[in-house]
Amino acid sequence: SQDVVAISLCASIFLALPMITKRAQHVTIDFVVSRLQETTHRRLARLGCGISAAVVLVIAYLSLLENIRQFSLGIQTASSYPIPKWSVSIMITYGLTSAGIYLLRNAVTGHSDVASSKLDAPGA
C-alpha cells in the first residue's frame, strides 16, 4: 500500500501542476509587489514568469533524460510489485514541461496576474 500512496502522490502533484500554473492558483507572497505601480507589477510578474519558465524547462529536460535512461536500462521500482520506473517519473516530466510552457506563455503575453487568470477558472 505504501507503493500505491507514493505513486498516487506523484501523480496528484505533477498532473495537477499544469492547471495550477495556468490558473495562477499557486501560493504567492505579494506584500511588496502589491504596493508597486501596476506597470512595474506587470513587468516584474513577466520577468518572474520568464525566469521560472527557464528553470522549470531545464529541470523538465533533465527529467526527460532520466526517463530515457530508466527506459533504456529497464529500471524497475523497488517495491513489492515492481513496475517500470519511467512510467512513474514520466508524470514528473509531463507536469514540469506543461507548467514551463504556461509560464513561458505568461512571460510573453503578460497573462500572469491572478485577476486575468481567474477568467480561465470554471464558473467565471
All heavy atoms as an XYZ file, in Angstrom:
933
protein
N       0.810     -1.196      0.000
C       0.000      0.000      0.000
C       0.859      1.269      0.000
O       0.437      2.292     -0.491
C      -0.944     -0.005      1.186
O      -0.260      0.264      2.386
N       2.065      1.181      0.553
C       2.964      2.337      0.546
C       3.353      2.708     -0.880
O       3.491      3.882     -1.211
C       4.206      2.044      1.374
C       5.127      3.227      1.505
C       6.342      2.923      2.371
O       6.514      1.811      2.834
N       7.184      3.916      2.575
N       3.498      1.705     -1.739
C       3.832      1.946     -3.139
C       2.712      2.702     -3.848
O       2.962      3.643     -4.606
C       4.091      0.623     -3.871
C       5.199     -0.193     -3.239
O       6.096      0.410     -2.617
O       5.158     -1.427     -3.351
N       1.486      2.306     -3.588
C       0.334      2.963     -4.206
C       0.249      4.419     -3.744
O      -0.015      5.320     -4.540
C      -0.975      2.200     -3.875
C      -2.195      2.971     -4.366
C      -0.938      0.813     -4.471
N       0.502      4.658     -2.464
C       0.455      6.016     -1.926
C       1.529      6.875     -2.584
O       1.265      8.010     -2.995
C       0.618      6.007     -0.388
C       0.812      7.413      0.152
C      -0.564      5.330      0.267
N       2.739      6.361     -2.715
C       3.841      7.128     -3.308
C       3.554      7.464     -4.769
O       3.760      8.611     -5.205
C       5.137      6.348     -3.190
N       3.064      6.501     -5.523
C       2.758      6.740     -6.936
C       1.577      7.697     -7.066
O       1.588      8.614     -7.900
C       2.490      5.403     -7.666
C       3.785      4.597     -7.727
C       1.934      5.643     -9.058
C       3.610      3.172     -8.183
N       0.576      7.545     -6.224
C      -0.587      8.436     -6.260
C      -0.200      9.869     -5.900
O      -0.711     10.826     -6.494
C      -1.675      7.944     -5.301
O      -2.117      6.675     -5.686
N       0.686     10.022     -4.936
C       1.147     11.356     -4.553
C       1.893     12.021     -5.710
O       1.657     13.185     -6.028
C       2.035     11.271     -3.318
C       2.555     12.598     -2.763
C       1.398     13.481     -2.320
C       3.495     12.343     -1.596
N       2.764     11.267     -6.352
C       3.496     11.792     -7.512
C       2.520     12.210     -8.608
O       2.625     13.304     -9.168
C       4.472     10.731     -8.029
S       5.398     11.237     -9.485
N       1.554     11.349     -8.883
C       0.574     11.651     -9.935
C      -0.257     12.873     -9.578
O      -0.447     13.766    -10.417
C      -0.332     10.446    -10.167
N      -0.735     12.942     -8.347
C      -1.611     14.057     -7.986
C      -0.878     15.396     -8.015
O      -1.458     16.412     -8.400
C      -2.252     13.831     -6.612
O      -1.276     13.826     -5.595
N       0.373     15.410     -7.644
C       1.134     16.665     -7.654
C       1.474     17.087     -9.077
O       1.182     18.205     -9.504
C       2.419     16.530     -6.820
C       2.068     16.423     -5.341
C       3.360     17.708     -7.075
C       3.232     16.061     -4.453
N       2.087     16.196     -9.838
C       2.617     16.595    -11.137
C       1.582     16.616    -12.253
O       1.793     17.286    -13.261
C       3.831     15.740    -11.499
C       5.024     16.105    -10.673
C       5.384     15.358     -9.577
C       5.763     17.233    -10.973
C       6.470     15.719     -8.790
C       6.845     17.608    -10.206
C       7.202     16.841     -9.109
N       0.462     15.922    -12.090
C      -0.588     16.031    -13.090
C      -1.466     17.257    -12.846
O      -2.109     17.764    -13.755
C      -1.424     14.752    -13.141
C      -0.659     13.500    -13.588
C      -1.570     12.278    -13.565
C      -0.009     13.673    -14.948
N      -1.478     17.759    -11.602
C      -2.234     18.977    -11.281
C      -1.407     20.239    -11.506
O      -1.967     21.323    -11.686
C      -2.711     18.920     -9.836
N      -0.095     20.117    -11.500
C       0.791     21.276    -11.624
C       0.496     22.167    -12.833
O       0.431     23.394    -12.688
C       2.253     20.820    -11.624
C       3.319     21.902    -11.741
C       3.255     22.837    -10.537
C       4.692     21.264    -11.843
N       0.276     21.622    -14.026
C      -0.004     22.497    -15.172
C      -1.264     23.349    -14.991
O      -1.261     24.537    -15.312
C      -0.165     21.532    -16.344
C       0.597     20.319    -15.939
C       0.432     20.222    -14.453
N      -2.335     22.774    -14.455
C      -3.570     23.532    -14.279
C      -3.403     24.601    -13.206
O      -3.893     25.722    -13.354
C      -4.732     22.599    -13.907
C      -6.064     23.315    -13.845
S      -6.549     24.129    -15.387
C      -6.892     22.735    -16.421
N      -2.706     24.275    -12.149
C      -2.450     25.265    -11.096
C      -1.618     26.413    -11.656
O      -1.875     27.582    -11.363
C      -1.757     24.593     -9.891
C      -2.745     23.671     -9.183
C      -1.197     25.621     -8.929
C      -2.124     22.767     -8.164
N      -0.645     26.094    -12.492
C       0.193     27.129    -13.101
C      -0.625     27.976    -14.069
O      -0.531     29.201    -14.068
C       1.385     26.496    -13.836
O       2.103     25.669    -12.916
C       2.310     27.545    -14.400
N      -1.450     27.333    -14.880
C      -2.268     28.060    -15.854
C      -3.192     29.057    -15.165
O      -3.341     30.191    -15.602
C      -3.103     27.086    -16.679
C      -4.006     27.773    -17.671
C      -4.859     26.785    -18.427
C      -5.756     27.529    -19.401
N      -6.748     26.666    -20.000
N      -3.806     28.635    -14.067
C      -4.776     29.482    -13.365
C      -4.142     30.382    -12.308
O      -4.855     31.107    -11.632
C      -5.831     28.613    -12.704
C      -6.679     27.875    -13.710
C      -7.729     27.082    -13.017
N      -8.553     26.385    -13.976
C      -9.464     25.503    -13.649
N      -9.688     25.214    -12.389
N     -10.163     24.902    -14.579
N      -2.826     30.314    -12.163
C      -2.101     31.109    -11.154
C      -2.681     30.890     -9.765
O      -2.890     31.821     -9.010
C      -2.084     32.586    -11.523
N      -2.945     29.639     -9.425
C      -3.530     29.304     -8.128
C      -2.477     28.857     -7.122
O      -2.814     28.317     -6.084
C      -4.592     28.222     -8.300
C      -5.799     28.700     -9.060
C      -6.811     27.608     -9.292
O      -6.465     26.446     -9.440
N      -8.073     27.973     -9.321
N      -1.225     29.091     -7.440
C      -0.157     28.737     -6.529
C      -0.079     29.762     -5.397
O      -0.649     30.845     -5.477
C       1.178     28.661     -7.281
C       1.422     29.856     -8.140
N       0.881     29.976     -9.405
C       2.089     31.001     -7.912
C       1.222     31.138     -9.914
N       1.954     31.788     -9.027
N       0.619     29.404     -4.344
C       0.762     30.293     -3.201
C       1.697     31.436     -3.570
O       2.754     31.221     -4.152
C       1.347     29.528     -1.991
C       1.615     30.453     -0.831
C       0.416     28.401     -1.585
N       1.287     32.659     -3.254
C       2.141     33.822     -3.513
C       2.271     34.654     -2.244
O       1.353     34.713     -1.429
C       1.567     34.728     -4.623
O       0.286     35.197     -4.217
C       1.442     33.998     -5.941
N       3.411     35.258     -2.104
C       3.655     36.211     -1.027
C       3.918     37.532     -1.734
O       4.991     37.747     -2.288
C       4.849     35.775     -0.158
C       4.578     34.394      0.430
C       5.112     36.805      0.931
C       5.753     33.782      1.147
N       2.918     38.383     -1.744
C       2.997     39.581     -2.576
C       2.839     40.893     -1.803
O       2.390     41.884     -2.354
C       1.972     39.504     -3.698
C       0.546     39.480     -3.179
O       0.345     39.364     -1.961
O      -0.371     39.588     -4.009
N       3.220     40.923     -0.556
C       3.060     42.150      0.219
C       3.927     43.287     -0.304
O       3.585     44.451     -0.142
C       3.285     41.927      1.719
C       4.656     41.434      2.082
C       5.679     42.318      2.377
C       4.917     40.078      2.150
C       6.934     41.857      2.723
C       6.172     39.611      2.496
C       7.187     40.500      2.783
N       5.044     42.989     -0.953
C       5.874     44.039     -1.547
C       5.361     44.369     -2.946
O       5.161     45.536     -3.291
C       7.364     43.616     -1.603
C       8.186     44.633     -2.374
C       7.920     43.429     -0.204
N       5.126     43.352     -3.741
C       4.704     43.544     -5.130
C       3.347     44.239     -5.204
O       3.117     45.060     -6.086
C       4.662     42.181     -5.865
C       4.159     42.338     -7.279
C       6.035     41.543     -5.864
N       2.455     43.955     -4.264
C       1.122     44.554     -4.308
C       1.153     46.071     -4.089
O       0.219     46.766     -4.445
C       0.212     43.911     -3.267
O       0.692     44.156     -1.963
N       2.241     46.578     -3.543
C       2.358     48.022     -3.300
C       3.000     48.763     -4.480
O       3.108     49.986     -4.453
C       3.171     48.261     -2.033
C       2.442     47.795     -0.797
C       3.171     48.210      0.462
N       2.337     47.955      1.614
C       2.510     46.955      2.462
N       3.486     46.101      2.273
N       1.711     46.803      3.488
N       3.418     48.038     -5.480
C       4.050     48.670     -6.643
C       2.998     49.205     -7.601
O       1.842     48.788     -7.575
C       4.929     47.648     -7.364
C       6.108     47.076     -6.583
C       6.763     45.974     -7.383
C       7.106     48.159     -6.240
N       3.449     50.091     -8.479
C       2.560     50.584     -9.524
C       2.207     49.421    -10.447
O       2.970     48.467    -10.597
C       3.236     51.692    -10.324
C       3.474     52.952     -9.536
C       4.179     53.997    -10.387
O       4.599     53.736    -11.504
N       4.299     55.192     -9.836
N       1.058     49.532    -11.094
C       0.563     48.455    -11.959
C       1.569     48.089    -13.054
O       1.805     46.913    -13.327
C      -0.775     48.873    -12.584
C      -1.425     47.802    -13.429
C      -1.900     46.608    -12.632
O      -2.151     46.746    -11.418
O      -2.002     45.520    -13.229
N       2.184     49.082    -13.682
C       3.148     48.822    -14.751
C       4.354     48.059    -14.230
O       4.784     47.067    -14.837
C       3.622     50.149    -15.385
O       2.479     50.898    -15.764
C       4.485     49.902    -16.602
N       4.887     48.481    -13.105
C       6.036     47.806    -12.502
C       5.654     46.404    -12.068
O       6.416     45.455    -12.259
C       6.559     48.615    -11.291
O       6.811     49.958    -11.706
C       7.817     48.016    -10.728
N       4.468     46.272    -11.505
C       3.971     44.959    -11.068
C       3.918     43.984    -12.247
O       4.378     42.853    -12.152
C       2.583     45.121    -10.437
C       1.938     43.839    -10.061
N       2.000     43.328     -8.793
C       1.223     42.954    -10.786
C       1.348     42.178     -8.756
N       0.860     41.936     -9.951
N       3.357     44.429    -13.357
C       3.240     43.557    -14.541
C       4.618     43.186    -15.104
O       4.842     42.053    -15.502
C       2.390     44.225    -15.612
C       0.925     44.254    -15.260
C       0.083     44.673    -16.470
N      -1.308     44.692    -16.150
C      -2.115     43.625    -16.190
N      -1.632     42.462    -16.538
N      -3.385     43.725    -15.887
N       5.527     44.161    -15.130
C       6.884     43.869    -15.630
C       7.582     42.834    -14.753
O       8.210     41.908    -15.261
C       7.711     45.143    -15.690
C       7.354     46.037    -16.836
C       8.265     47.239    -16.886
N       7.802     48.171    -17.901
C       7.964     49.469    -17.845
N       8.594     50.013    -16.823
N       7.513     50.240    -18.806
N       7.475     43.006    -13.444
C       8.095     42.039    -12.534
C       7.448     40.662    -12.641
O       8.133     39.644    -12.572
C       8.020     42.540    -11.084
C       9.014     43.610    -10.689
C       8.768     44.066     -9.263
C      10.450     43.113    -10.848
N       6.138     40.638    -12.822
C       5.440     39.365    -12.982
C       5.911     38.646    -14.247
O       6.164     37.445    -14.236
C       3.930     39.588    -13.030
N       6.060     39.395    -15.327
C       6.533     38.795    -16.579
C       7.971     38.307    -16.453
O       8.314     37.230    -16.938
C       6.393     39.794    -17.729
C       4.942     40.028    -18.111
C       4.796     41.072    -19.171
N       4.993     40.461    -20.484
C       4.679     41.048    -21.615
N       4.162     42.255    -21.615
N       4.881     40.435    -22.759
N       8.811     39.102    -15.796
C      10.194     38.695    -15.569
C      10.248     37.439    -14.712
O      10.976     36.490    -15.023
C      10.979     39.830    -14.908
C      12.431     39.521    -14.557
C      13.248     39.275    -15.819
C      13.031     40.658    -13.745
N       9.452     37.414    -13.657
C       9.404     36.235    -12.788
C       8.942     34.997    -13.531
O       9.488     33.907    -13.357
N       7.942     35.166    -14.377
C       7.455     34.034    -15.176
C       8.520     33.559    -16.161
O       8.678     32.357    -16.383
C       6.175     34.406    -15.920
S       4.725     34.439    -14.869
N       9.251     34.500    -16.752
C      10.306     34.129    -17.699
C      11.426     33.350    -17.033
O      11.874     32.316    -17.543
N      11.872     33.832    -15.885
C      12.932     33.135    -15.149
C      12.436     31.768    -14.681
O      13.136     30.758    -14.828
C      13.419     33.992    -13.962
C      14.143     35.240    -14.480
C      14.320     33.184    -13.034
C      14.438     36.269    -13.416
N      11.221     31.739    -14.148
C      10.643     30.475    -13.687
C      10.501     29.479    -14.838
O      10.783     28.288    -14.681
C       9.282     30.715    -13.039
O       9.410     31.531    -11.906
N      10.058     29.966    -16.006
C       9.907     29.086    -17.170
C      11.250     28.475    -17.558
O      11.336     27.270    -17.830
C       9.322     29.870    -18.344
N      12.294     29.299    -17.573
C      13.620     28.789    -17.936
C      14.074     27.707    -16.966
O      14.533     26.634    -17.384
C      14.632     29.934    -17.973
N      13.918     27.952    -15.684
C      14.345     26.982    -14.672
C      13.528     25.693    -14.777
O      14.082     24.588    -14.804
C      14.236     27.586    -13.256
C      14.438     26.531    -12.180
C      15.238     28.717    -13.076
N      12.206     25.836    -14.858
C      11.331     24.659    -14.900
C      11.572     23.843    -16.173
O      11.600     22.606    -16.132
C       9.847     25.086    -14.764
C       8.909     23.941    -15.078
C       9.585     25.611    -13.367
N      11.774     24.506    -17.304
C      12.002     23.769    -18.550
C      13.363     23.067    -18.562
O      13.488     21.968    -19.122
C      11.843     24.698    -19.757
C      10.394     25.126    -20.028
C      10.341     26.212    -21.094
C       9.534     23.933    -20.422
N      14.365     23.647    -17.940
C      15.658     22.958    -17.818
C      15.500     21.719    -16.949
O      16.006     20.636    -17.283
C      16.749     23.904    -17.255
C      17.983     23.128    -16.815
C      17.136     24.949    -18.287
N      14.790     21.853    -15.846
C      14.564     20.694    -14.972
C      13.733     19.633    -15.694
O      13.990     18.437    -15.558
C      13.905     21.132    -13.651
C      14.864     22.026    -12.858
C      13.497     19.930    -12.810
C      14.241     22.719    -11.669
N      12.749     20.050    -16.484
C      11.950     19.101    -17.264
C      12.825     18.352    -18.263
O      12.667     17.139    -18.456
C      10.823     19.831    -17.987
N      13.762     19.056    -18.883
C      14.682     18.411    -19.820
C      15.552     17.373    -19.107
O      15.721     16.255    -19.596
C      15.558     19.469    -20.504
C      16.631     18.883    -21.384
C      16.309     18.288    -22.602
C      17.960     18.906    -20.993
C      17.288     17.736    -23.406
C      18.950     18.358    -21.785
C      18.607     17.771    -22.990
O      19.583     17.215    -23.779
N      16.058     17.736    -17.938
C      16.864     16.783    -17.162
C      16.024     15.579    -16.742
O      16.504     14.440    -16.751
C      17.470     17.467    -15.936
C      18.478     18.575    -16.220
C      18.883     19.279    -14.933
C      19.693     18.028    -16.949
N      14.768     15.831    -16.407
C      13.859     14.742    -16.053
C      13.615     13.835    -17.256
O      13.569     12.604    -17.122
C      12.537     15.325    -15.544
O      11.643     14.306    -15.183
N      13.469     14.420    -18.441
C      13.294     13.625    -19.656
C      14.507     12.739    -19.914
O      14.366     11.554    -20.263
C      13.041     14.536    -20.859
C      12.931     13.827    -22.208
C      11.736     12.894    -22.231
C      12.857     14.843    -23.329
N      15.704     13.291    -19.730
C      16.915     12.485    -19.903
C      16.919     11.303    -18.936
O      17.317     10.189    -19.302
C      18.168     13.341    -19.695
C      18.418     14.438    -20.726
C      19.677     15.228    -20.352
C      18.536     13.859    -22.122
N      16.464     11.537    -17.712
C      16.385     10.452    -16.736
C      15.330      9.425    -17.133
O      15.534      8.219    -16.974
C      16.098     11.002    -15.339
C      16.018      9.956    -14.259
C      17.295      9.144    -14.067
O      18.391      9.582    -14.501
O      17.202      8.038    -13.487
N      14.201      9.876    -17.684
C      13.175      8.948    -18.175
C      13.748      8.039    -19.255
O      13.503      6.825    -19.254
C      11.984      9.698    -18.763
C      11.232     10.536    -17.765
O      10.647     11.543    -18.127
N      11.224     10.155    -16.499
N      14.489      8.624    -20.167
C      15.095      7.854    -21.266
C      16.093      6.853    -20.707
O      16.129      5.686    -21.134
C      15.748      8.807    -22.294
C      14.665      9.633    -22.993
C      16.600      8.043    -23.290
C      15.189     10.793    -23.809
N      16.895      7.268    -19.727
C      17.867      6.359    -19.107
C      17.152      5.203    -18.412
O      17.528      4.037    -18.575
C      18.729      7.124    -18.111
C      19.877      6.307    -17.520
C      20.617      7.083    -16.438
N      19.870      7.116    -15.194
C      19.854      6.122    -14.295
N      20.540      5.027    -14.506
N      19.145      6.233    -13.185
N      16.110      5.510    -17.671
C      15.363      4.454    -16.973
C      14.739      3.480    -17.962
O      14.759      2.267    -17.738
C      14.261      5.077    -16.099
C      14.770      5.841    -14.921
C      13.696      6.663    -14.243
O      12.571      6.785    -14.726
N      14.043      7.250    -13.105
N      14.206      4.005    -19.050
C      13.596      3.154    -20.065
C      14.636      2.264    -20.737
O      14.434      1.060    -20.876
C      12.879      4.017    -21.109
C      12.217      3.216    -22.194
C      10.991      2.627    -21.976
C      12.832      3.053    -23.425
C      10.378      1.877    -22.968
C      12.236      2.315    -24.429
C      10.996      1.722    -24.197
N      15.755      2.860    -21.147
C      16.764      2.102    -21.889
C      17.452      1.040    -21.029
O      17.865     -0.002    -21.543
C      17.800      3.036    -22.506
O      18.506      3.717    -21.507
N      17.558      1.281    -19.728
C      18.184      0.303    -18.840
C      17.175     -0.657    -18.205
O      17.555     -1.583    -17.498
C      18.980      1.011    -17.736
C      20.177      1.838    -18.204
C      20.817      2.563    -17.026
C      21.195      0.961    -18.916
N      15.898     -0.419    -18.440
C      14.860     -1.287    -17.885
C      14.768     -1.224    -16.370
O      14.471     -2.224    -15.720
N      14.995     -0.053    -15.803
C      14.980      0.101    -14.352
C      13.555     -0.035    -13.830
O      12.621      0.542    -14.376
C      15.588      1.462    -13.948
C      17.058      1.497    -14.371
C      15.445      1.713    -12.457
C      17.734      2.819    -14.165
N      13.410     -0.803    -12.761
C      12.117     -1.053    -12.118
C      12.056     -0.336    -10.769
O      13.086     -0.005    -10.196
C      11.929     -2.559    -11.886
C      12.045     -3.419    -13.121
C      10.759     -3.428    -13.913
O       9.684     -3.564    -13.364
N      10.868     -3.267    -15.227
N      10.856     -0.115    -10.280
C      10.707      0.458     -8.946
C      11.106     -0.587     -7.910
O      10.960     -1.783     -8.128
C       9.251      0.897     -8.678
O       8.395     -0.233     -8.840
C       8.832      2.026     -9.590
N      11.622     -0.127     -6.769
C      11.989     -1.029     -5.676
C      10.760     -1.189     -4.791
O      10.566     -0.449     -3.824
C      13.161     -0.464     -4.896
N       9.895     -2.116     -5.150
C       8.658     -2.301     -4.408
C       8.234     -3.758     -4.439
O       8.877     -4.591     -5.077
C       7.560     -1.419     -4.997
O       7.294     -1.797     -6.325
N       7.145     -4.037     -3.760
C       6.618     -5.409     -3.720
C       6.226     -5.890     -5.112
O       6.414     -7.052     -5.455
C       5.400     -5.471     -2.806
O       5.718     -4.999     -1.527
N       5.663     -4.965     -5.894
C       5.274     -5.259     -7.272
C       5.996     -4.285     -8.186
O       5.464     -3.217     -8.511
C       3.755     -5.131     -7.447
C       2.990     -6.078     -6.556
C       2.408     -5.627     -5.380
C       2.870     -7.417     -6.885
C       1.722     -6.492     -4.544
C       2.192     -8.292     -6.065
C       1.614     -7.824     -4.897
O       0.941     -8.684     -4.078
N       7.208     -4.640     -8.611
C       7.993     -3.698     -9.430
C       7.298     -3.368    -10.748
O       6.710     -4.234    -11.399
C       9.299     -4.449     -9.689
C       9.313     -5.607     -8.759
C       7.905     -5.888     -8.375
N       7.362     -2.099    -11.107
C       6.875     -1.628    -12.404
C       7.984     -0.777    -13.011
O       8.884     -0.335    -12.305
C       5.575     -0.808    -12.274
C       5.794      0.425    -11.392
C       4.432     -1.649    -11.749
C       4.632      1.387    -11.379
N       7.957     -0.567    -14.321
C       8.982      0.279    -14.929
C       8.990      1.663    -14.288
O       7.949      2.325    -14.182
C       8.571      0.354    -16.399
C       7.723     -0.855    -16.624
C       7.025     -1.111    -15.321
N      10.146      2.098    -13.835
C      10.252      3.365    -13.118
C       9.901      4.561    -14.004
O       9.361      5.552    -13.526
C      11.663      3.516    -12.556
C      11.760      4.501    -11.436
C      13.091      4.401    -10.738
C      13.062      5.189     -9.459
N      14.282      5.001     -8.684
N      10.186      4.457    -15.300
C       9.897      5.564    -16.197
C       8.391      5.844    -16.263
O       7.974      6.974    -16.492
C      10.441      5.316    -17.603
C       9.773      4.189    -18.325
C      10.173      2.880    -18.358
C       8.569      4.255    -19.086
N       9.295      2.131    -19.096
C       8.299      2.951    -19.555
C       7.694      5.276    -19.417
C       7.185      2.647    -20.343
C       6.586      4.974    -20.204
C       6.349      3.675    -20.653
N       7.561      4.802    -16.031
C       6.110      5.001    -16.103
C       5.603      5.882    -14.960
O       4.524      6.458    -15.058
C       5.375      3.660    -16.113
O       5.564      2.982    -14.887
N       6.375      5.991    -13.906
C       6.035      6.892    -12.806
C       6.703      8.256    -13.025
O       6.054      9.302    -12.934
C       6.467      6.300    -11.446
C       6.184      7.274    -10.320
C       5.793      4.958    -11.200
N       7.980      8.240    -13.346
C       8.717      9.501    -13.462
C       8.334     10.316    -14.695
O       8.602     11.517    -14.747
C      10.231      9.251    -13.426
O      10.633      8.452    -14.502
N       7.671      9.701    -15.660
C       7.226     10.465    -16.833
C       6.168     11.496    -16.433
O       6.031     12.539    -17.071
C       6.703      9.527    -17.956
C       6.620     10.260    -19.297
C       5.361      8.922    -17.614
C       7.934     10.532    -19.922
N       5.450     11.229    -15.329
C       4.465     12.198    -14.842
C       5.159     13.483    -14.377
O       4.620     14.580    -14.532
C       3.640     11.599    -13.708
C       2.694     10.512    -14.160
S       1.692      9.872    -12.810
C       2.715      8.525    -12.237
N       6.344     13.338    -13.823
C       7.125     14.499    -13.390
C       7.524     15.323    -14.612
O       7.373     16.551    -14.624
C       8.365     14.051    -12.596
C       7.931     13.319    -11.326
C       9.282     15.226    -12.284
C       9.060     12.611    -10.597
N       8.004     14.642    -15.636
C       8.411     15.331    -16.858
C       7.229     16.039    -17.507
O       7.340     17.200    -17.920
C       9.038     14.326    -17.846
O      10.106     13.650    -17.192
C       9.548     15.021    -19.089
N       6.092     15.363    -17.576
C       4.892     15.973    -18.161
C       4.479     17.223    -17.383
O       4.222     18.269    -17.969
C       3.731     14.971    -18.196
C       2.415     15.659    -18.457
C       2.077     16.065    -19.743
C       1.536     15.950    -17.425
C       0.889     16.736    -19.990
C       0.353     16.618    -17.656
C       0.030     16.999    -18.937
O      -1.134     17.676    -19.170
N       4.387     17.102    -16.068
C       3.950     18.223    -15.241
C       4.872     19.422    -15.353
O       4.423     20.565    -15.500
N       6.172     19.167    -15.296
C       7.144     20.256    -15.389
C       7.135     20.899    -16.774
O       7.198     22.128    -16.893
C       8.542     19.754    -15.038
C       8.763     19.379    -13.570
C      10.118     18.713    -13.402
C       8.633     20.584    -12.669
N       7.057     20.091    -17.817
C       7.050     20.629    -19.182
C       5.816     21.496    -19.417
O       5.916     22.618    -19.929
C       7.110     19.496    -20.220
O       8.289     18.716    -19.991
C       7.116     20.039    -21.641
N       4.667     20.991    -19.033
C       3.428     21.748    -19.231
C       3.426     23.034    -18.415
O       3.034     24.090    -18.917
C       2.219     20.893    -18.854
O       2.128     19.787    -19.714
N       3.865     22.957    -17.160
C       3.939     24.157    -16.327
C       4.922     25.160    -16.925
O       4.658     26.371    -16.943
C       4.339     23.793    -14.901
N       6.044     24.670    -17.436
C       7.028     25.544    -18.066
C       6.469     26.259    -19.279
O       6.740     27.445    -19.506
N       5.662     25.556    -20.059
C       5.039     26.168    -21.240
C       4.051     27.258    -20.818
O       4.019     28.339    -21.410
C       4.365     25.097    -22.120
C       5.446     24.216    -22.763
C       3.458     25.726    -23.172
C       4.925     22.964    -23.434
N       3.256     26.990    -19.786
C       2.331     28.020    -19.294
C       3.091     29.224    -18.747
O       2.699     30.370    -18.969
C       1.400     27.463    -18.219
C       0.240     26.677    -18.780
C       0.028     25.365    -18.415
C      -0.649     27.263    -19.678
C      -1.037     24.642    -18.930
C      -1.709     26.544    -20.205
C      -1.903     25.239    -19.828
O      -2.952     24.529    -20.345
N       4.173     28.978    -18.026
C       4.974     30.092    -17.506
C       5.572     30.907    -18.647
O       5.605     32.140    -18.591
C       6.077     29.571    -16.580
C       5.613     29.081    -15.217
C       6.719     28.273    -14.541
C       5.183     30.249    -14.343
N       6.049     30.225    -19.673
C       6.600     30.921    -20.840
C       5.521     31.751    -21.527
O       5.748     32.907    -21.894
C       7.212     29.902    -21.808
C       7.958     30.464    -23.000
C       9.137     31.318    -22.549
C       8.458     29.311    -23.875
N       4.345     31.180    -21.673
C       3.223     31.927    -22.253
C       2.922     33.167    -21.425
O       2.717     34.254    -21.962
C       1.980     31.042    -22.318
C       0.768     31.768    -22.905
C      -0.523     31.117    -22.562
N      -0.788     31.315    -21.134
C      -1.952     31.089    -20.560
N      -2.957     30.634    -21.276
N      -2.122     31.278    -19.275
N       2.897     33.001    -20.106
C       2.626     34.138    -19.221
C       3.704     35.206    -19.349
O       3.404     36.397    -19.299
C       2.513     33.676    -17.773
C       1.296     32.816    -17.536
O       0.398     32.737    -18.368
N       1.265     32.151    -16.400
N       4.948     34.800    -19.508
C       6.044     35.765    -19.644
C       5.923     36.544    -20.950
O       6.156     37.750    -20.988
C       7.389     35.050    -19.580
N       5.532     35.874    -22.011
C       5.447     36.521    -23.323
C       4.195     37.385    -23.445
O       4.261     38.513    -23.938
C       5.486     35.453    -24.449
C       5.182     36.066    -25.800
C       6.837     34.762    -24.464
N       3.062     36.881    -22.978
C       1.797     37.594    -23.172
C       1.432     38.508    -22.014
O       0.542     39.346    -22.156
C       0.635     36.603    -23.375
O       0.456     35.855    -22.163
C       0.887     35.690    -24.550
N       2.077     38.333    -20.870
C       1.726     39.122    -19.699
C       0.456     38.639    -19.032
O      -0.159     39.337    -18.247
N       0.053     37.428    -19.313
C      -1.181     36.840    -18.779
C      -0.911     36.173    -17.432
O      -1.452     35.143    -17.119
C      -1.706     35.806    -19.778
C      -3.049     35.270    -19.430
N      -3.235     34.282    -18.499
C      -4.283     35.587    -19.871
C      -4.515     33.998    -18.399
N      -5.162     34.781    -19.216
N      -0.057     36.778    -16.609
C       0.364     36.099    -15.392
C      -0.300     36.600    -14.125
O      -0.132     36.013    -13.087
C       1.876     36.229    -15.227
O       2.217     37.580    -15.107
N      -1.060     37.697    -14.201
C      -1.639     38.193    -12.959
C      -2.863     37.374    -12.567
O      -3.557     36.818    -13.393
C      -1.979     39.680    -13.051
C      -2.975     39.987    -14.139
O      -2.985     39.270    -15.155
O      -3.737     40.933    -13.982
N      -3.121     37.312    -11.290
C      -4.189     36.478    -10.762
C      -5.554     36.941    -11.271
O      -6.405     36.130    -11.568
C      -4.150     36.471     -9.220
C      -5.291     35.675     -8.646
C      -2.837     35.910     -8.743
N      -5.745     38.226    -11.418
C      -7.045     38.739    -11.858
C      -7.398     38.215    -13.240
O      -8.516     37.763    -13.465
C      -7.023     40.262    -11.871
N      -6.468     38.256    -14.171
C      -6.797     37.775    -15.516
C      -6.853     36.263    -15.562
O      -7.576     35.694    -16.347
C      -5.781     38.290    -16.531
O      -4.512     37.747    -16.293
N      -6.101     35.592    -14.682
C      -6.141     34.122    -14.704
C      -7.442     33.606    -14.147
O      -7.855     32.500    -14.449
C      -4.958     33.551    -13.922
O      -5.087     33.859    -12.555
N      -8.150     34.392    -13.342
C      -9.431     33.953    -12.802
C     -10.470     33.877    -13.905
O     -11.490     33.233    -13.742
C      -9.882     34.872    -11.677
C      -9.018     34.690    -10.452
C      -9.573     35.365     -9.252
C      -8.598     35.120     -8.120
N      -9.158     35.268     -6.828
N     -10.210     34.507    -15.030
C     -11.130     34.407    -16.159
C     -11.149     32.996    -16.714
O     -12.137     32.568    -17.284
C     -10.742     35.397    -17.261
C     -10.807     36.875    -16.887
C     -10.270     37.718    -18.039
C     -12.227     37.282    -16.532
N     -10.041     32.258    -16.525
C      -9.962     30.886    -17.002
C     -10.606     29.905    -16.038
O     -10.789     28.753    -16.368
C      -8.504     30.469    -17.192
C      -7.838     31.235    -18.317
O      -8.554     31.748    -19.190
O      -6.596     31.311    -18.333
N     -10.913     30.344    -14.825
C     -11.450     29.443    -13.814
C     -12.857     28.998    -14.179
O     -13.626     29.749    -14.764
C     -11.447     30.132    -12.452
N     -13.208     27.757    -13.823
C     -14.567     27.273    -14.099
C     -15.595     28.147    -13.395
O     -15.403     28.560    -12.257
C     -14.573     25.865    -13.528
C     -13.152     25.492    -13.330
C     -12.381     26.758    -13.170
N     -16.662     28.442    -14.054
C     -17.739     29.227    -13.475
C     -17.504     30.720    -13.507
O     -18.303     31.488    -13.002
N     -16.365     31.157    -14.081
C     -16.078     32.600    -14.125
C     -16.667     33.220    -15.364
O     -16.938     32.606    -16.335
C     -14.582     32.833    -14.087
